[in-house]
Amino acid sequence: MKNAFTLICAALLSVISFVSCDFTAEDFIAPQDTWVNKDFKYAYKDSNGTEKTVTLTGYFLYSDDEYTNSELVNVTDGKLNSGLTVVITSDDADKVAFGLLDDTYIIKNFGKSNAEYEDLDGTTSKVSFGSAAWNAFYIANSISFANNGKKAPRELTNSKYKELSADGLEKLKKNFSWRKLLANILLAE
């Protein structure tokens, strides 16, 4: 019995050592100045109170400094503020009922400093999103993130796409919350 236990422990330790060799330091460091994206489901209630689900795509970019990319034709001067930039789009057939119109997107920057922002559901929060928070967020989602490299989302590089207007955002408020969105991203497969 003692020999069997020793053999099982030795086998387990050898498996762990072989598996752990596949990991490098880069596996635990989130990329900066690189776009990653993820599809996820977002549940909301339509105007009749019926529970619906829409598939959204989130594009994420973290930069310690102001991010500049000449391809960003739909961003002022091709620059994004430091911190986490999130672009939400959808090709889902139900996106219009959700509040996103054709050829529109939502963009939000969560700065590195303790900045105050108003969520679309009307609540005000203070948030800072530095490199440590980005690392944790990225590692929690790294299996499901697709790495786009320096290639920005088409919604920011093609002038046919427009940021959702103030009227569109007003209609979307009843269905959309950045907090709920973050929870859906973190819990998505």
ROSE-4610 file (N, C-alpha, C; in Angstrom, 1 decimal, always signed):
// ROSE-4610
residu = [M/M/M/K/K/K/N/N/N/A/A/A/F/F/F/T/T/T/L/L/L/I/I/I/C/C/C/A/A/A/A/A/A/L/L/L/L/L/L/S/S/S/V/V/V/I/I/I/S/S/S/F/F/F/V/V/V/S/S/S/C/C/C/D/D/D/F/F/F/T/T/T/A/A/A/E/E/E/D/D/D/F/F/F/I/I/I/A/A/A/P/P/P/Q/Q/Q/D/D/D/T/T/T/W/W/W/V/V/V/N/N/N/K/K/K/D/D/D/F/F/F/K/K/K/Y/Y/Y/A/A/A/Y/Y/Y/K/K/K/D/D/D/S/S/S/N/N/N/G/G/G/T/T/T/E/E/E/K/K/K/T/T/T/V/V/V/T/T/T/L/L/L/T/T/T/G/G/G/Y/Y/Y/F/F/F/L/L/L/Y/Y/Y/S/S/S/D/D/D/D/D/D/E/E/E/Y/Y/Y/T/T/T/N/N/N/S/S/S/E/E/E/L/L/L/V/V/V/N/N/N/V/V/V/T/T/T/D/D/D/G/G/G/K/K/K/L/L/L/N/N/N/S/S/S/G/G/G/L/L/L/T/T/T/V/V/V/V/V/V/I/I/I/T/T/T/S/S/S/D/D/D/D/D/D/A/A/A/D/D/D/K/K/K/V/V/V/A/A/A/F/F/F/G/G/G/L/L/L/L/L/L/D/D/D/D/D/D/T/T/T/Y/Y/Y/I/I/I/I/I/I/K/K/K/N/N/N/F/F/F/G/G/G/K/K/K/S/S/S/N/N/N/A/A/A/E/E/E/Y/Y/Y/E/E/E/D/D/D/L/L/L/D/D/D/G/G/G/T/T/T/T/T/T/S/S/S/K/K/K/V/V/V/S/S/S/F/F/F/G/G/G/S/S/S/A/A/A/A/A/A/W/W/W/N/N/N/A/A/A/F/F/F/Y/Y/Y/I/I/I/A/A/A/N/N/N/S/S/S/I/I/I/S/S/S/F/F/F/A/A/A/N/N/N/N/N/N/G/G/G/K/K/K/K/K/K/A/A/A/P/P/P/R/R/R/E/E/E/L/L/L/T/T/T/N/N/N/S/S/S/K/K/K/Y/Y/Y/K/K/K/E/E/E/L/L/L/S/S/S/A/A/A/D/D/D/G/G/G/L/L/L/E/E/E/K/K/K/L/L/L/K/K/K/K/K/K/N/N/N/F/F/F/S/S/S/W/W/W/R/R/R/K/K/K/L/L/L/L/L/L/A/A/A/N/N/N/I/I/I/L/L/L/L/L/L/A/A/A/E/E/E]
num = [1/1/1/2/2/2/3/3/3/4/4/4/5/5/5/6/6/6/7/7/7/8/8/8/9/9/9/10/10/10/11/11/11/12/12/12/13/13/13/14/14/14/15/15/15/16/16/16/17/17/17/18/18/18/19/19/19/20/20/20/21/21/21/22/22/22/23/23/23/24/24/24/25/25/25/26/26/26/27/27/27/28/28/28/29/29/29/30/30/30/31/31/31/32/32/32/33/33/33/34/34/34/35/35/35/36/36/36/37/37/37/38/38/38/39/39/39/40/40/40/41/41/41/42/42/42/43/43/43/44/44/44/45/45/45/46/46/46/47/47/47/48/48/48/49/49/49/50/50/50/51/51/51/52/52/52/53/53/53/54/54/54/55/55/55/56/56/56/57/57/57/58/58/58/59/59/59/60/60/60/61/61/61/62/62/62/63/63/63/64/64/64/65/65/65/66/66/66/67/67/67/68/68/68/69/69/69/70/70/70/71/71/71/72/72/72/73/73/73/74/74/74/75/75/75/76/76/76/77/77/77/78/78/78/79/79/79/80/80/80/81/81/81/82/82/82/83/83/83/84/84/84/85/85/85/86/86/86/87/87/87/88/88/88/89/89/89/90/90/90/91/91/91/92/92/92/93/93/93/94/94/94/95/95/95/96/96/96/97/97/97/98/98/98/99/99/99/100/100/100/101/101/101/102/102/102/103/103/103/104/104/104/105/105/105/106/106/106/107/107/107/108/108/108/109/109/109/110/110/110/111/111/111/112/112/112/113/113/113/114/114/114/115/115/115/116/116/116/117/117/117/118/118/118/119/119/119/120/120/120/121/121/121/122/122/122/123/123/123/124/124/124/125/125/125/126/126/126/127/127/127/128/128/128/129/129/129/130/130/130/131/131/131/132/132/132/133/133/133/134/134/134/135/135/135/136/136/136/137/137/137/138/138/138/139/139/139/140/140/140/141/141/141/142/142/142/143/143/143/144/144/144/145/145/145/146/146/146/147/147/147/148/148/148/149/149/149/150/150/150/151/151/151/152/152/152/153/153/153/154/154/154/155/155/155/156/156/156/157/157/157/158/158/158/159/159/159/160/160/160/161/161/161/162/162/162/163/163/163/164/164/164/165/165/165/166/166/166/167/167/167/168/168/168/169/169/169/170/170/170/171/171/171/172/172/172/173/173/173/174/174/174/175/175/175/176/176/176/177/177/177/178/178/178/179/179/179/180/180/180/181/181/181/182/182/182/183/183/183/184/184/184/185/185/185/186/186/186/187/187/187/188/188/188/189/189/189]
x = [+0.8/+0.0/+0.9/+1.9/+2.8/+3.5/+3.9/+4.6/+3.6/+2.3/+1.3/+1.1/+1.1/+0.9/+2.1/+3.3/+4.6/+4.6/+4.2/+4.1/+3.1/+1.9/+0.9/+1.5/+2.1/+2.7/+3.7/+4.6/+5.7/+5.1/+4.1/+3.4/+2.8/+2.1/+1.4/+2.4/+3.5/+4.6/+5.2/+5.4/+6.0/+5.1/+3.8/+2.8/+2.7/+2.7/+2.7/+4.0/+5.1/+6.3/+6.3/+5.8/+5.7/+4.7/+3.6/+2.6/+3.0/+3.7/+4.1/+5.2/+5.9/+7.0/+6.4/+5.1/+4.5/+4.2/+4.2/+3.9/+5.2/+5.1/+6.2/+5.7/+6.6/+6.2/+5.2/+5.3/+4.4/+2.9/+2.8/+1.4/+0.7/+1.5/+0.9/+1.1/+1.4/+1.5/+0.5/-0.4/-1.4/-0.7/-1.1/-0.5/-0.9/+0.0/-0.4/-0.3/-1.1/-1.2/-1.5/-2.3/-2.7/-4.2/-4.9/-6.4/-6.7/-7.6/-8.1/-9.6/-10.3/-11.7/-12.3/-13.6/-14.3/-15.8/-16.5/-17.9/-18.5/-19.7/-20.4/-21.9/-22.6/-24.1/-24.4/-25.4/-25.9/-27.4/-28.0/-29.4/-30.0/-31.2/-31.9/-33.4/-34.2/-35.7/-36.1/-36.9/-37.3/-38.5/-39.1/-40.1/-41.3/-41.5/-42.7/-42.3/-41.1/-40.7/-40.2/-40.1/-39.7/-38.2/-37.7/-36.2/-35.7/-34.6/-34.0/-32.5/-31.8/-30.4/-29.8/-28.8/-28.1/-26.6/-26.0/-24.6/-23.8/-22.9/-22.1/-20.6/-19.9/-18.4/-17.8/-16.9/-16.1/-14.7/-14.2/-12.8/-12.2/-11.0/-10.3/-8.9/-8.5/-7.1/-6.7/-5.5/-5.0/-3.7/-3.5/-2.3/-1.9/-0.6/-0.2/+0.0/+0.2/+0.3/-0.8/-1.0/-1.9/-1.6/-2.6/-2.5/-2.7/-1.8/-2.0/-1.9/-2.8/-2.8/-3.5/-2.8/-3.3/-4.5/-4.7/-5.9/-7.2/-7.1/-8.4/-9.1/-9.7/-10.4/-11.6/-12.2/-13.4/-13.1/-11.8/-11.4/-10.6/-10.9/-10.3/-8.8/-8.2/-6.7/-6.1/-6.9/-6.4/-5.8/-6.2/-5.6/-6.7/-6.3/-7.1/-6.4/-7.1/-6.5/-5.9/-5.0/-4.4/-5.5/-5.2/-6.2/-6.8/-7.9/-8.6/-9.7/-9.6/-10.6/-11.4/-12.8/-13.7/-14.6/-14.6/-15.5/-16.5/-17.8/-18.9/-19.6/-19.7/-20.3/-21.2/-22.0/-22.8/-23.2/-23.1/-23.6/-24.9/-25.3/-26.5/-27.8/-28.6/-29.9/-30.8/-30.6/-31.5/-30.9/-29.8/-29.1/-29.9/-30.8/-31.6/-32.6/-33.2/-34.2/-33.5/-32.2/-31.4/-31.1/-30.9/-30.7/-29.5/-28.7/-27.6/-28.2/-27.8/-28.3/-27.2/-27.6/-26.6/-25.5/-24.3/-23.1/-22.8/-23.2/-22.9/-22.1/-21.5/-20.7/-20.7/-20.4/-20.3/-18.8/-18.3/-16.9/-16.8/-15.9/-15.8/-14.3/-13.8/-12.4/-12.4/-11.8/-11.7/-10.2/-10.0/-8.7/-7.9/-6.6/-5.7/-5.9/-6.2/-6.4/-7.8/-8.1/-9.4/-10.4/-10.9/-11.8/-13.3/-14.1/-15.5/-16.2/-17.1/-17.9/-19.4/-20.2/-21.6/-21.9/-22.5/-22.8/-24.1/-24.3/-25.5/-26.8/-26.7/-28.0/-28.2/-27.4/-27.6/-26.8/-26.1/-25.3/-24.0/-23.4/-22.1/-21.1/-19.9/-18.9/-17.6/-16.6/-15.2/-14.5/-13.7/-12.9/-11.5/-10.6/-9.3/-8.9/-8.3/-8.0/-6.5/-5.6/-4.2/-3.8/-2.5/-1.9/-2.2/-2.2/-2.5/-3.9/-4.9/-6.3/-6.4/-5.7/-5.7/-5.1/-4.0/-3.4/-4.4/-5.1/-6.1/-7.2/-7.8/-8.9/-8.5/-7.3/-6.8/-6.6/-5.9/-5.6/-6.9/-7.9/-9.2/-9.9/-9.6/-10.3/-9.4/-8.1/-7.1/-7.5/-8.1/-8.5/-9.5/-10.4/-11.4/-11.2/-10.1/-9.8/-9.1/-9.5/-8.8/-7.9/-6.6/-5.6/-5.6/-6.0/-6.0/-4.7/-3.8/-2.5/-2.7/-2.1/-2.2/-3.5/-4.1/-5.3/-6.5/-6.9/-8.0/-9.4/-10.4/-11.7/-12.1/-12.8/-13.3/-14.1/-14.9/-15.7/-15.0/-13.7/-12.9/-12.0/-11.9/-11.1/-11.8/-13.1/-13.9/-14.9/-14.9/-15.7/-17.2/-17.6/-19.0/-19.6/-18.8/-19.3/-19.3/-20.3/-20.4/-20.6/-20.1/-20.4/-21.9/-22.5/-23.9/-24.2/-25.2/-25.6/-26.2/-26.3/-26.9/-28.3/-29.1/-30.4/-30.4/-29.5/-29.3/-28.9/-28.0/-27.6/-28.8/-29.6/-30.8/-31.7/-31.9/-32.8/-32.1/-30.8/-30.1/-30.0/-30.2/-30.0/-30.9/-32.1/-33.0/-32.5/-31.6/-31.1/-29.7/-28.9/-27.5/-26.9/-25.9/-25.2/-23.7/-22.8/-21.4/-21.0/-21.6/-21.4/-21.8/-23.0/-23.6/-22.8/-22.3/-21.5/-20.2/-19.5/-18.3/-18.5/-19.6/-19.9/-20.2/-20.9/-21.1/-19.8/-18.9/-17.6/-16.8/-16.8/-16.0/-16.6/-17.9/-18.5/-18.7/-18.5/-18.7/-17.6/-18.0/-17.1/-16.0]
y = [-1.2/+0.0/+1.3/+1.2/+2.3/+2.6/+1.5/+1.6/+2.1/+1.7/+2.2/+3.8/+4.2/+5.6/+6.4/+5.9/+6.5/+6.6/+5.5/+5.5/+6.5/+6.6/+7.6/+9.0/+9.3/+10.6/+10.9/+10.0/+10.2/+10.5/+9.7/+9.9/+11.3/+11.7/+13.0/+14.1/+14.0/+15.0/+15.1/+14.0/+14.1/+14.7/+14.4/+15.0/+16.5/+16.9/+18.4/+19.1/+18.4/+19.1/+19.2/+18.2/+18.3/+19.3/+19.4/+20.3/+21.8/+22.0/+23.3/+23.8/+23.0/+23.4/+24.2/+24.0/+24.6/+26.1/+26.5/+27.9/+28.7/+29.9/+30.9/+32.2/+33.1/+34.3/+35.1/+35.0/+35.7/+35.3/+34.0/+33.5/+34.3/+35.0/+35.6/+37.2/+37.6/+39.1/+39.4/+40.3/+40.7/+41.6/+41.5/+42.4/+43.8/+44.7/+46.1/+46.6/+47.6/+48.2/+47.1/+46.1/+45.1/+44.8/+44.7/+44.5/+43.0/+42.7/+41.4/+41.5/+40.4/+40.4/+39.1/+39.2/+38.1/+38.3/+37.2/+37.2/+36.7/+37.3/+36.8/+37.1/+36.5/+36.7/+37.7/+38.5/+39.6/+39.5/+39.3/+39.2/+40.5/+40.8/+42.0/+41.8/+42.8/+42.7/+43.7/+43.2/+44.1/+45.0/+45.8/+46.7/+46.1/+44.8/+44.0/+43.3/+43.5/+42.8/+41.4/+40.9/+39.6/+39.5/+38.5/+38.2/+37.8/+38.5/+38.2/+38.2/+37.6/+37.5/+37.9/+38.7/+39.2/+38.8/+38.4/+38.2/+39.4/+39.8/+41.0/+40.6/+41.5/+41.3/+42.5/+42.2/+43.2/+43.2/+44.4/+44.6/+45.3/+44.9/+45.5/+45.9/+47.0/+47.5/+48.2/+47.7/+48.4/+49.1/+50.3/+51.0/+51.9/+51.8/+52.6/+54.1/+54.3/+55.7/+55.9/+57.1/+57.4/+56.5/+55.9/+54.9/+55.7/+55.6/+56.3/+55.3/+55.3/+54.4/+55.2/+55.4/+56.2/+55.6/+54.3/+53.6/+53.9/+54.5/+54.8/+56.1/+55.9/+57.0/+57.6/+56.7/+57.1/+57.6/+57.9/+58.3/+59.6/+60.6/+62.0/+61.8/+62.3/+62.3/+60.9/+59.9/+58.5/+58.2/+58.8/+58.6/+58.1/+57.2/+56.8/+57.1/+57.5/+57.7/+56.5/+56.7/+55.5/+54.8/+53.6/+52.8/+51.7/+51.2/+50.2/+50.8/+50.6/+51.0/+49.8/+49.9/+48.8/+49.3/+48.5/+48.8/+47.6/+47.9/+46.9/+47.0/+45.8/+45.7/+44.5/+44.3/+43.1/+42.9/+41.6/+41.2/+40.4/+40.3/+39.5/+40.1/+39.3/+39.7/+40.5/+40.3/+40.9/+42.2/+42.7/+43.9/+45.1/+45.2/+46.4/+46.5/+45.4/+45.4/+45.7/+45.3/+45.6/+47.1/+47.8/+49.2/+49.6/+48.6/+48.9/+49.0/+50.0/+50.1/+49.6/+49.4/+48.9/+49.9/+49.4/+50.2/+51.1/+50.7/+51.5/+50.7/+51.4/+50.7/+51.6/+51.0/+51.8/+51.7/+52.8/+52.9/+53.5/+53.0/+53.5/+53.3/+54.4/+54.3/+54.3/+53.4/+53.3/+53.7/+54.9/+55.5/+54.9/+55.1/+54.5/+55.2/+56.5/+57.2/+57.0/+57.4/+57.2/+58.2/+57.8/+58.7/+58.4/+59.4/+59.2/+59.0/+58.1/+57.9/+57.6/+58.0/+57.6/+56.4/+55.4/+54.2/+54.5/+53.7/+53.9/+53.7/+53.0/+52.8/+53.9/+55.0/+56.2/+56.3/+55.2/+55.3/+55.9/+56.6/+57.1/+56.3/+56.0/+55.2/+55.8/+55.5/+55.9/+54.6/+54.6/+53.4/+53.8/+53.0/+53.1/+51.7/+51.7/+50.5/+50.5/+50.2/+50.2/+48.8/+48.7/+47.4/+46.2/+46.3/+45.2/+44.7/+45.6/+45.2/+44.6/+45.2/+44.6/+43.2/+43.0/+41.6/+40.6/+41.0/+40.1/+39.8/+40.9/+40.8/+39.9/+40.1/+39.4/+37.9/+37.6/+36.2/+35.5/+36.1/+35.5/+35.1/+35.8/+35.6/+35.1/+34.9/+34.6/+33.5/+32.5/+31.3/+31.7/+32.5/+32.9/+34.1/+34.9/+36.1/+35.6/+36.3/+36.2/+37.4/+37.2/+38.3/+38.9/+40.1/+40.8/+41.5/+41.5/+42.2/+43.7/+44.4/+45.8/+46.2/+45.2/+45.5/+45.9/+47.2/+47.7/+47.2/+47.2/+46.8/+47.6/+46.9/+47.5/+48.8/+48.7/+49.8/+51.1/+51.0/+52.2/+52.6/+51.7/+52.0/+52.2/+52.1/+52.3/+53.4/+54.4/+55.6/+55.3/+54.2/+53.9/+53.6/+53.2/+53.0/+54.2/+54.4/+55.6/+55.1/+56.0/+55.7/+55.9/+55.1/+55.2/+56.6/+57.3/+58.7/+58.8/+60.0/+60.3/+59.8/+59.9/+59.4/+57.8/+57.2/+55.8/+55.3/+56.0/+55.7/+55.8/+56.8/+57.0/+55.8/+55.3/+54.1/+52.9/+52.8/+51.6/+51.6/+52.7/+52.7/+51.7/+51.5/+50.5/+49.1/+48.8/+47.4/+47.2/+48.3/+48.1/+48.7/+47.9/+48.4/+47.9/+48.8/+48.4/+47.4/+47.5/+46.5/+45.1/+45.1/+43.8/+43.2/+44.1/+43.7/+43.1/+43.7/+43.2/+41.8/+41.7/+40.4/+39.3/+39.7/+38.7/+38.3/+39.3/+39.0/+38.0/+38.3/+37.5/+36.1/+35.9/+34.6/+33.9/+34.5/+33.8/+32.7/+31.7/+30.6/+31.0]
z = [+0.0/+0.0/+0.0/+0.8/+0.9/-0.5/-1.1/-2.4/-3.5/-3.4/-4.4/-4.2/-2.9/-2.7/-3.2/-3.0/-3.4/-5.0/-5.6/-7.1/-7.6/-7.0/-7.4/-7.2/-6.1/-5.9/-6.9/-7.2/-8.2/-9.5/-9.9/-11.2/-11.3/-10.2/-10.2/-10.3/-9.5/-9.6/-11.0/-11.6/-13.0/-14.0/-13.9/-14.8/-14.5/-13.3/-13.0/-13.5/-13.4/-13.9/-15.4/-16.1/-17.6/-18.0/-17.4/-17.7/-17.5/-16.3/-16.0/-16.9/-17.6/-18.5/-19.7/-20.0/-21.1/-20.9/-19.6/-19.3/-19.3/-19.8/-19.8/-19.1/-18.8/-18.2/-19.0/-20.3/-21.2/-21.1/-20.6/-20.3/-19.2/-18.4/-17.2/-17.3/-18.5/-18.7/-19.9/-19.6/-20.6/-21.6/-22.9/-23.9/-23.8/-24.1/-24.1/-25.6/-25.9/-27.3/-28.3/-27.9/-28.7/-28.5/-29.6/-29.6/-29.3/-28.4/-28.3/-28.3/-28.7/-28.7/-28.2/-27.9/-27.3/-27.6/-28.1/-28.2/-26.9/-26.6/-25.4/-25.5/-24.7/-24.7/-23.7/-24.0/-23.1/-23.0/-21.9/-21.7/-21.3/-21.9/-21.6/-21.7/-21.3/-21.5/-22.6/-23.5/-24.6/-24.0/-24.9/-24.5/-23.9/-24.2/-23.7/-22.4/-21.9/-20.7/-20.9/-22.2/-22.5/-22.4/-21.8/-21.7/-23.0/-23.5/-24.8/-24.6/-25.5/-25.5/-26.8/-26.8/-28.0/-27.9/-29.0/-29.0/-29.3/-28.5/-28.6/-28.8/-29.4/-29.5/-28.8/-27.9/-27.2/-27.7/-28.1/-28.4/-27.3/-26.9/-25.7/-26.1/-25.6/-25.8/-24.5/-24.0/-22.9/-23.3/-22.8/-23.1/-21.9/-21.5/-20.4/-20.8/-22.0/-22.6/-23.6/-24.0/-25.1/-26.3/-26.8/-27.9/-29.2/-30.2/-31.4/-32.6/-33.5/-34.6/-35.8/-36.8/-37.9/-38.6/-38.4/-39.0/-38.3/-37.1/-36.3/-36.9/-38.0/-38.7/-37.9/-37.1/-36.3/-34.9/-34.7/-33.3/-33.6/-32.7/-32.9/-33.0/-34.0/-34.3/-34.2/-34.3/-34.3/-32.9/-31.8/-30.5/-29.5/-28.6/-27.5/-26.2/-25.2/-23.9/-23.3/-22.4/-21.7/-20.8/-20.5/-19.8/-20.7/-20.3/-21.0/-21.9/-23.2/-24.2/-24.6/-24.5/-24.8/-26.0/-27.0/-28.2/-28.2/-28.2/-28.3/-29.6/-30.3/-31.6/-31.6/-32.6/-32.8/-34.2/-34.6/-35.9/-35.8/-34.5/-34.2/-34.8/-35.3/-35.9/-35.0/-33.7/-32.7/-32.1/-32.7/-32.2/-32.3/-33.3/-33.5/-32.3/-32.0/-30.9/-29.6/-29.5/-28.3/-28.2/-29.3/-29.3/-30.1/-30.6/-31.5/-33.0/-33.7/-35.0/-36.0/-37.2/-38.2/-38.3/-38.4/-38.6/-37.4/-36.2/-35.0/-34.0/-33.1/-32.1/-30.8/-29.7/-28.4/-28.0/-27.6/-27.2/-25.8/-25.0/-23.6/-23.2/-22.6/-22.1/-20.6/-19.9/-18.5/-18.2/-17.8/-17.6/-16.5/-16.5/-15.5/-14.2/-14.2/-12.9/-12.4/-11.2/-10.5/-11.1/-12.3/-13.0/-12.7/-12.7/-12.5/-13.8/-13.9/-15.1/-14.8/-15.7/-15.5/-16.4/-15.7/-16.4/-17.2/-18.3/-19.1/-18.3/-17.2/-16.4/-15.4/-15.5/-14.7/-13.4/-13.0/-11.8/-12.1/-11.1/-11.2/-10.4/-11.0/-10.3/-10.5/-9.6/-9.8/-10.1/-11.1/-11.5/-12.0/-11.7/-12.3/-12.8/-14.0/-14.6/-15.1/-14.1/-14.4/-15.0/-15.1/-15.7/-14.9/-13.5/-12.7/-12.9/-13.0/-13.2/-14.6/-15.6/-17.0/-17.0/-16.3/-16.2/-15.7/-14.5/-13.9/-14.9/-15.5/-16.4/-17.6/-18.2/-19.3/-19.0/-17.9/-17.5/-17.3/-16.6/-16.4/-17.7/-18.8/-20.1/-21.2/-20.9/-21.9/-22.8/-22.3/-23.1/-24.2/-23.9/-24.8/-25.7/-25.3/-26.1/-27.5/-28.5/-29.8/-29.9/-30.3/-30.3/-31.7/-31.9/-33.2/-33.5/-32.6/-32.8/-32.8/-33.7/-33.9/-34.7/-35.3/-36.1/-35.3/-35.5/-34.7/-35.3/-34.5/-35.0/-36.2/-37.1/-38.3/-38.1/-36.9/-36.6/-36.3/-36.0/-35.8/-37.0/-37.9/-39.1/-40.4/-40.4/-41.6/-41.3/-42.1/-41.9/-42.0/-42.6/-42.7/-41.3/-40.3/-39.0/-38.1/-37.3/-36.4/-35.0/-34.1/-32.7/-32.4/-31.6/-31.3/-30.8/-31.4/-31.1/-29.7/-29.2/-27.9/-27.9/-29.0/-29.0/-28.9/-29.6/-29.6/-28.2/-27.6/-26.2/-25.2/-25.4/-24.6/-24.7/-25.9/-26.1/-25.5/-25.6/-25.1/-23.6/-22.9/-21.4/-20.7/-21.2/-20.5/-20.6/-21.6/-21.8/-21.4/-21.2/-21.1/-19.8/-19.3/-18.1/-18.3/-18.0/-18.1/-17.1/-15.9/-14.8/-15.3/-15.8/-16.2/-17.4/-18.3/-19.4/-18.9/-18.0/-17.4/-16.8/-16.1/-15.5/-16.6/-17.6/-18.7/-19.4/-19.6/-20.2/-19.3/-18.0/-17.1/-17.0/-17.1/-16.9/-18.2/-19.3/-20.6/-20.8/-21.6/-21.8/-22.7]
